[in-house]
Amino acid sequence: MLHMARFGLTVVRLDALATRHEIGNFLLVDPRPDIESDLTKLARPSDQIMQSVGPLNDVLKVDVESSRSYIDELYSPEPDKCMEAIVCLKNSVIGSNRQKGSVITQGVVPRLLQLLGDASFPVQIKVEATITLGSLAKGTEDHVKSLVGLGVVPVLINGLVSEEAKLVESSLCCLRTIFEYPCAPVDLIYRDDHLPLHLLNLVPHSVSNQVSVTTILKAAFLSSFICIYCITLYITKQYQYLSINVGCSFGGKSVPDLLVCLMARDKPSEMQMAAAKCVTYMHRAGALSAEDPKILFKTLPCLVRLCKKDRPWEERVSAAETLAYLTEVDTELQRLASISNHLVPTLAEFLRYQPDTPPDPSQKQIKIAQDLMQAAFKAFASLGANDEDIRKKIIDTDNLMDHIVNGLQDSSPEVCLSAVRCLHSLSRSVQQLRTTFQDHSVWRPLMQLLQGASDDILTVASSTLCNLLLEFSPSKEPILESGAVDLLCGLTRCKEPALRLNGIWALMVTTFANIKMLSIVLDLRT
């Protein structure tokens, strides 16, 4: 190796893979990217060259390191010399961010990557080269950005398929260090559908692998969760711009297609839930039709699957509520959901939750029971909104009406509201009004609920009362005898338009073809 210390340059042979300037049969390894080194500039007088070079940056002014012979030996085709050079290089950068920056700037990294991709070199050289890259990655964030820009990550990922455990472990360690920084290319984890599963298969091999894989997947999945969460919020609040979101694409796939990929069974259940919620909002906003395969064959089955008993209770609650929102207005979706994967019995299990420590459950267990109950009621209300056969299937569920009656008297306003919504949905059945509703005297807790409840509960409860007051309903007479007329007249004077409408409608149903009741209403008006 020749030295041109006067110019702050190191000359190496032409076969070197580094940032270089060709001059005859030599290369000038330039430690400063801003130095002009074409032949015209080098032909200047020496004083002009010194003026052109200028003072070296403090980080890169390391003449001792740049003159060491191991840099030259690193490019040797002889494995022994190359191995010795890598070890010297590794030792030189340990604990010195300045030396790390100098090595990266001198263009040594491409040579290390070439060694990793060359099958003719021994595995031990690849291991040492990977460890050296890992040491360089433990410098500053700028060092990591440089490594990422040089394409280190794809090469390291390729090393994960090696049969040599040491090479796999060193590759994971280097990737772990890189993925601790926000500049890490997390999208590379998803380029190959089999890579996340392969990473998980490496976990049992060692404790080091466990730590590395956890860090890598955490960084990759966290970025996806953030994106999904942002999309969810945007869709929820910006329906008018939803068509733009649906039309966007990445890697040749539209946003809905990308979300559908995240609902796959091999994805984390939290990711499946978030993606299904996004697509549900897209459907309800009108961007995706109910007949779209993404809804019929992906989103709906995913939500039904997440309601199963083997899932965490928070996930089951979220899945049932999202499913209720998805199926709320479309009859065909309601029919499909009702026959999907035993959904009705699955939701019925929500109502049979038993605390682990009876008879004095903790507040957390009480909350779990209440959340499961209100989620099930919401789902039943949506499923039974239009189809008589579905209503019958729901009502035939063991002790469902008893659970609804108990829900109407629950201390939680959310449970009361969801229970009365479920009752309102089921009250659209003429047959059930004449049989099941009468057998369980559901009008009693309903009348109690109408006394001093919130406007939301009053609105749904008064709508249900309208159905119970129909001429063919056996509940009509006992409801009127319990003072319903006074209550209904009071509703007509409420500020809330929906309450006034329900009060007027119920009075109209009550007085239809009933002169006696009409006179009572007229007397109350005066």
CORMOHU-V351559 format. One line per field, one symbol per residue. phi: phi as a letter, one per 20 degrees, with the letter a starting at -180 (. if undefined). psi: psi as a letter, one per 30 degrees, with the letter a starting at -180 (. if undefined). burial: 1 if it has 24 or more other C-alpha atoms within 12 Angstrom, else 0. Layout:
BEGIN
phi: ???
psi: ???
burial: ???
END
This chain:
BEGIN
phi: .eccffdmcddcffefdbfbcfcmdccdeefcfefecfffffeffffffffffmfffgfdecffffefffffffeffegfffffffffffffefmcfffgffffffnfggffffffeeffeffffffffffffffffeeefffffffffenffgffffffefeefffffffffffgffffdfeffffffefdfefgfffffegffafffgffffffffffffffffffffffffffdcgfdfffffffbbmndfggffffffeffeegfffgffffffffffffenfcefefgfefdcffffffffefffefffffffffffffffegddffffffffdellfffffffgfdfcffcfecfffffffgfffffffffffffffefcdfffgffffffglfffffffffdffegffgffffffffffffeffffedgfffdlfffffffffemeffffffffffffgffefgeefeffffffenffgffffffdfffgfffffffffffffeflcfffffffffffe
psi: klkifegglkkllfgkjljljkjbglkjjjfjfgkkgleeefflleeeeeeeeaklkeefiieeeffkffeeffgkfkeeeeeeeeeeeeeffkgjeeeeeeeeefgfeeeeeeeefjffkleeeeeeeeeeeeeefgbleeeeeeeeffheeeeeeeffglfjeeeeeeeeeeeeeeffkffkifffffekffeeeeeeffefeleeeeeeeeeeeeeeeeeeeeeeeeeeeeeefhefgeeeeefllkggkleeeeeeefglfflkeeeeeeeeeeeeeeeffgfklffkfeeefdeeeeeeefflfflkeeeeeeeeeeeeeegefkeeeeeeefgjhheeeeeefefgkklfilgilleeeeeeeeeeeeeeeeeeeeegffkeeeeeeeefkkgeeeeeeeefglfkeeeeeeeeeeeeefffjeeeefdeeeeghffefeeeffjglleeeeeeeeeeeeefglegkffeefeefggeeeeeeeefglekeeeeeeeeeeeeeefkhjeeeeeeeeeee.
burial: 0000001111111001111110000011111100111000000000001000100100011110111011111111000001111111110111011111111111111111111110001011111111111111111101111111011111111111010001111111111111111011111111000011011101100000101111111111101110010011001000000100110000000011111111110011111111111111111110110100011101111111111110001111111111111111110111111101001111111110100000000000011111111111111111111110011111101001111111111100011111111111111111011101110111111111110010001111111111111100111100110001111111110000001111111111111000000000100000
END
